[in-house]
Amino acid sequence: MRGEHNGKFDAAIEKIVRAYDVMSKTINPVPMLKIDLTPAQIKVLMSFDTSVSYTMTDLGRANRVTVSTMTSMVDRLVSFDLVGRCYDEHDRRKVLVCLTDKGRETIAHIMNVRRRELERFLGGLRAPEIAEFVDSIEKTAHFLTKAKKGMQVQGR
């Protein structure tokens, strides 16, 4: 598709990038969080919403950064006591990155801010518009999950 429909493909990519930027700034309003973390560090912290601990390699892979970059990010999160380094109970040689109580509280705070922002924006919509928005977001999430799995199968 890329070569044959280059203009349409590029236009579609541009629309997606712009829409993503608007959604990201709306749903993830970093200044409202009132925490001294970068968006990338927040993304790393939010990875723990689905897992209790990660190896540095797995955390880097999940966030699409190198292990050395992830180490710097984790060092910063450790300095804020949001994550800590702990050991695998089955293999003491394996160092894991684990969420702290303060990290759990921070995730809850981030989710609360996101929820309030969504409530604020969706509050002015009628029920059919909200349903259309939710359907669109769910379809997008499904498509991206499916595409990501396909990329993993292909080794990308």
N, C-alpha and C positions, 0 to 999 in steps of 0.2 A: 504494500500500500504506500509506503514512504516515497518511493521514486515516482510512481504513477500519479499520485495526488499530492504532490509536494506542497502546493499552496494551501489546499484544504487541510492537510495534516498539520502544517505549521500554524494555521489559524485556529484549529481545534486545540492544539497544545497551548497556545497563547490564552485562549478562553479558560482553559482548565487552570492554568497557573494563576490567572487573575482571580478566578472564583475561589481557588484554594486560599490565596492570600487574604481575601475578604473574610472567608470563613474562619481562618486561623486567627486573625486579629479580633474577630468578633467573639468567638467561643473561647479563645485563650488570651484574654487581655492581660498581658504581663504586667503593665503598670498597676492594674487594680489588685494584683496579688500581694503587693507590698512585701516582697521577699527579694533578697539580693542574689537572684539566680538568673542566668541567661536562659533564653528559650531552649537551647540545646540541653542545658542541665535539667530543666524542668522535664523535658522529654525523657531523659534518662531516668529521672526519679519516677515518672509516671509508668515506666516499664515495670515497676514493682507492683503495679495494680494487678498484674496477672501471675506473678511468681514471688515466692518468699526470698529466694536467693538466686544468684547467677554467678557463673565463672566470669572472669573478665572477658574472655573470648566470646562467650555467649551474649553477654551484655553489649559488647562491641558489635557483634553481628546483628543483634536485634535493633540496634540504633544506626547501623550502617556506617560505622567508623572503625578506624584501626585500633588495635589494642593499646598502642601508645597514647593515642588521643583519648581513649576511654579511661586510661589510667589517670591522666590529668583531670578529666571531669570527675572521676570518682574521688580523687584526692581533695578536690574542692568540696564535694558533697560530704566527705568525711570531716573536713574542717568545720562544717556547719552542723555536724552530728546528725545528718540525715540518713546516712548509710554507714556501715562499718565493715571491716574485714573479719570474716569468721572462717572456721575450718569445717570441711565436710566431715560429718560424723563417721562415714565409712572409709574415708581416705584422708588422714590428717595432713598429707602433703598438698592437698588441693585447697587453695585459698578461694573463698567465695566472697561476694559482695552481698551484704545482708541489710535489709531495711531496719532502721531503728524506730523506737516509739515516736521520736520527734519527726522522723521521715513519714510515718503513717499519718501523724497529725497534719503534716504539710500537704500530703496527698489529699486528705479529707478537705483541707482548706481550699486547695486548687479546684477540686471537684465542686465544692460549694459555690465558689466564685463563678465557675463555668455555668452551673445550674442557674444561678441568679441572672446571669447575663442572657442566657437562653430564655428564661421566663420573661425578662424585660422585653426582648425582641419579639418573642412569639405572642406576648400578651395582647398586642394590638391586632393580631390576625383573627380571622373567623375560623371556625372549626374546619371547614373544607380546605382552607389554605394551610392550616397546620397539618392536616392529614396528608396533603400533597407534599409538603416539605419533608415530613417524616418518611413518606414512601420514597421520595427522591434520595434522601440520605441513606436509607437502608439499601436501596438498589446500588448506590455508589459503593457502600461498604462491601456488599456482596461481590460486586464486580472486581474491586481492588483485591479482596481476599482471594478470589478465584485466579486473578492475574498473577498475584504474588506466588501462589502455589505452583502455577505454570512456570514461572521464572525459576523457582527452586528446583523443579523437576529437570529443567533445561540446564541447570548449573549456573545461572546468572546471578 
